[in-house]
């Protein structure tokens, strides 16, 4: 049997960015000529969740990060169990995500346990690749799946553009990270803060490479979409994950200045009060391909999302990015945008929501320069991935 590359990703997460980066990881391996499959989470999920629950139980009372994340998770559970109109809309969104997953992901056979997966690795996989997304959050490290510790020593282990999701780790998790990072043959990260953290923990030189979604051009992403617009033109597309009313108010003022209507995807992570009533159209039955289409045909985009910013750049849109977290918290994901804009040569593109609209509209993006930076980054990242797949020996890149 010809061995494959096994992909460990968050393909199942009902989040547009997570699904698109998982799809992009699969597609780049296809394009490079590597037979591959994404490892199915189904049989492993119970074991992983139990480990996370143990971690949450032990650490929740002393961690502001965990209290924050538990609160969001509980809000989502309440929404799923409720009887409001939103619950019915949530089911439409869930169905759209499931249809995209079933259509586009090539999954492995289910494994009943991590041990069973480990036993199969040597015979089935020439390499196992983990990435991208925030797969090395403390709870995920504790759950010990995205660490690739289940992969035998003699199977090539690759971390491509993987993220810690925060700039520091608790001491006990940092010790675990020191072990698994040293086992990974080829180690790269997505954010510059993650680079600093990983180098401190592992003692290795680690490159920053681009998110898998950036490995493809705007034209290549058209292969996933319908040609016709998902919505009639003349709109501001709003994609907010955080709970910041001033950012919605910015979109309303942008509407008044431009005459465009607002289309929004509301209540994405949890129910958010300020998502009510500010948009002219709210959409739920939208899959990841439709999400791209909405960005491509928008006149303007307002977002606090990393991946929405990525595709706004790829489609050279007039977009306004906002920080999801207004305070410097440990669970902040703001560094993702900082690294993205630094790597693509984009300046002064993160707003608070309180700015003068006309002044913001006058701030243009030099997409010619951005395309040059992006092409160089894309080439360098693809070469890193090719070298990692072809070489089973650990490498530290300067």
N, C-alpha and C positions, 0 to 999 in steps of 0.2 A: 504493500500500500504506500502510495506517495504521501509523504508527510506534508502537513499544512502549517500555516501560521495561525495560531489561536489568538483571538482578540478578546481582551477583558475590558469591557466598556459599560457605560450606563445607557445602553440602547433602549432599555425598558422604562427609563425615567420619563414621566409625562411632562416634559419640558422641551420647548422647541430647540434651544441650543444644545441640550444633551443629545437629543436624537440626531440632529444634523451633524454634530461632531463625530458621533459614533458611525453614522452613515459615511462620512468623509474618510474615516480611518479605514473602513472596509473598502471603499472605492479606490483609495490611493494604492492599496495592496493589489487590487485587481489590475490597475493601470500599470503597476510595476511588474506584473506577471507572476505574482505569488498566489498560489492556491491558498485560500484562507476561509475561516469561518469564525463567527462571533460565538463565544462560549455562552450557552444558554444558562440563565440564572435560576430557572424554575426549581430544579431539584436542590439547589444550594441555598436558596433564599431563607429557608427556616433556620438553618445553621448560622447563617450570617446575621440574621435578625436577633437570634438568641444572644450572640456575642455582643451585639450593639446594646441590647437591653441591659446586659450585665454591666457594660461600661457606663451607660446612662445612670443606672441605679447607684453605682459607686460614686460617680462624679457630679451628678446633677446639682446637689445641694451646694456645692462649692464653686460652681462654674456659671458665670453669667452667659457664656456662649451656649451652654447646654440648656439653660432655662429659656433662652431666646428661641433656640431651635425646637425645643419641646413644645413651647407655646404655639409656634407656627404649625407643628405637626398636629397638635390637638385641635386647633381651629379647623384644619382640613378634615379631620375625622368627624367633627361636629357637622361640617357641611355635607359630607357624604351621607350622614345618618339623618339629616333634617328633611323637612317636607316643603321647603321654600321653592319658588320658581327657579332660583339659582341652582338647586340640586338637579333639576331636570336639564338645565343648560350644561351643567358640569358633566352629566352623562353623555351629552352630545359631543363635548370636547374629548371625553375619555374614548368614545367610539372612534373619533377621528384619529387619535393617537394610535389606537390599536390597529386600525386599518393600515396606517402608514408602516407600522412595525411589521405587520404580517406581509406587506407587499415588498418591502425593500431590504429586510435583514435576512441573511443566510445564517441560520443558527445551527449549532452543533446538536448532537443528541443530548438529552438531559442527563446530568450526572447526579446520583442520589446524595453525594457527599463530597466534601473537598478531598477526602482520602481517595475516593473513587476517581475523581478528576486527576489527582496526582498520579495514581497508578496508570492512567491512560496516557499521560502526557508524553512519556518517552517513546511510545509506539506511534502516537498520533501526530505529534507536533515537532517541527524542526525549531520553532521559536514560539514564545508566547509574548504578546505585546500588550501592555496596559496603557491606557490613555484615551482621551485627554481628560478635561474636566477636573473638578475638585474631588478627585478620588482619594486623596491622602488627607482628608479631614481626620481629626483625632479619632472619631468613632469608627471610621472606616479602617484606620490602622489597627484599632483594637479588634475589629471583626476579622482582620487577617485574610482578606481575599484579594483586594487590590494591591497588596504588598507583593504578590507573586511568591509567597513563601511555600505554596503548594507545588511549585514547579521544581522538578529535580535539578540537581547541580549541573548535570551534563546537557540540559536543554537551554538554548539561548533565551535570555530574558531581556526584554526591551521596555523601557519606559519612554513613551513619546509624548512630549508636551504635557506631562501630568502636573497637577497643581495641588498644593497643600490647602489652598483656600484661605489661608491666614498667615501672618508673618512670624508667629511663634507657636511652639508646641508645649504642652505640659511635660514635666520632667519624665514621667513614666512612659509617655508616648514617644518622647524624643529618644529614649533608650531603645524602644522597639524599632524606631525608624533607623537608628544607627545600624541595626542588624540587617534589616531587609534591603536598605539602600546599597549596602556593600555586596549583596548577593546579585544585584541586577547588573548584567553585563554591560548594557548601554543605557546610560541615564541622562535624560534631558527633561527640562521643565518648561513651563509656559510663561511664568512671570519672573521678573527680576528679583522680587522679594523672595520667591521660592528658590531661586538660584542661590541667593545668599544663605538661606536657611539650610538647603540641602548640602551646600559645600561645607558649612560649619559642622553639620552632623556627620557627614560621610568622609570628610577630608579629601574629597575628589574635586577636580575641576569639571564643572557641569555647564553645558551650553543651554542657552534659551533658544528654543525653536518656535515656529509659529503654530497656532492652533490648527488642527486638521482642516477646518473649514476654509482657512486661508490658502491651502495648498492648491485650490482650484480658482480659476478665473470666473468672472461674472457670466461669461458665455457658457462655460462648462456647467455652471449651476442651472442653466436653462433646461438641461436634460431632465431635470426632476420636475419641472413645472409645466403647467398648461400655458399655451401661447397667449390666450385671451386674458384680460385682467380679471382678477377675482372680484373686484369692486369697481364701479364706474369711477372715472378719474375726477381729479379736483379735490384731493383729500389730504389731511394731515394724519399720518399713522402714529398712534400712541401705543407704546408697549412698555408698561411700567410694572416692575415686580415689587418695588418697595411701597411704603405707605407715607408719601410726602405730598400733601395737598398743594403746596406751592408749585410743584411741577405740573400738575393738572391745570392749575390756574395759568401757568405760562402757555400751555397749549391753547387755552381759551383766548388769551390775548393774541396769540399767533393767528388764530382763526379770524379774529376781528380785523387784524392787520392785512390778511391775505385774501379773505373771502372764501377760503377752503373749509369744507366741513371736517369734523373730527371722526375718525374711525378708531375704535379702541378694542383691545382684547383685555377685558377686565378680570379681576379676582383670580390671578394666575397662581399665586402661591398660597394665598389665604383670602378670606373675605376682607375687602378693604373699603371702608365707608366712603372715602373720597373718590372711588371709582364710579359711584352712582351719579348719574345725571349730567356729567360734564361733557360726554361725547354725544354726537348726533347718531352714531350707529355703534352698537356693541355686538361683537361677534364671538361665537363659541365653537361652532362646528367648523373648525379650521385645523387642518393638519400641517405638518412641517413644510410641505411643498407649497401650500396656500400661504403660509407665513412668509416665505420667500417672495411669492408673487405680490403680496401686499406691500412689501418693502420696495420691490422693483418699480411698481407703478405709482408710488406715493409722490406727492409734490414736496412734502416736508415730513420729517420723522422726529418724534420726541421719545427718548428712551433712557432708562437707567440700566439697560441690559448690555452685557459684553457682546453676545452674539448678534443682537440686533445692530449694534454699532459696527461689527465686522461686516455684515451684509450691506449696511448703509455705505460703508467705504467701498466695497466691491462694486456696488451699483452707482457709486459716485453721486450720492444723494446729498441734498441740503439737510443735515440732521443736527439735532441738539442733544448732547449727552449730559446726563445728570448723575451725580453720586447717589447711590441708593442709601448710603448711611451718612447722615449729616455730622455725626460725631465719630471720633477716631476710636472705634471699638475693635476688639480683638477679632470679631467675626466679620469685619468689613472685607468686602471683595473689591474695594476701590482700586487696588493695585493692578487688577486685570486691565482696566481702562488705561491707567497710566502707562503700562508696558505696551499695550496695543498702539497708543498714539505716539509713543516714543519710537517704536519700531517702524511705524509707517510715516513718520515725519509730519504728523498733524499737531498743530499747536492751538491752544486757547479754544478747545472744543468742549470743555466740561463747564456746565452752567449750574447756578444755584436755583434758578427759577424766578428770581426777583429782578432780573436784568430788563433793560429797555429793549423791546422787541425790534425796533428799527435798527438799533445798534447791532444786535445779534444778526439780523438779516444781512447787514453790510459786511460781516466777517466771512469771507470766502475761503474755501479749501482749495489749495493748489493740487488738484488731482494728478496733474502730469508728474509732479515730484513724488507724490504718494505712490503712483504706479511704478515708478523706477525703484523706489525703496522696497515695495512689495514684491516685485519680480526678483530682486536680489535675495530677499529673505526667503521667498518660496524656493528658489533654486538651492540655497544653502540648506534649508530644512529637508528637502527631498533627498539631497545628497547624503545628509546625516542618516536618514532613514534607510537608504540603500546600503550604506556602509554597515549599519547596525545589523541588517538582515543577512548580509553576506559574511559577517565576521563573528564568530562565536566567542572571541576573546574580548575581555573587558577593555574598554578604551576610555581615557580621560582626555577630553578636548580642551585646549586652551582658547 
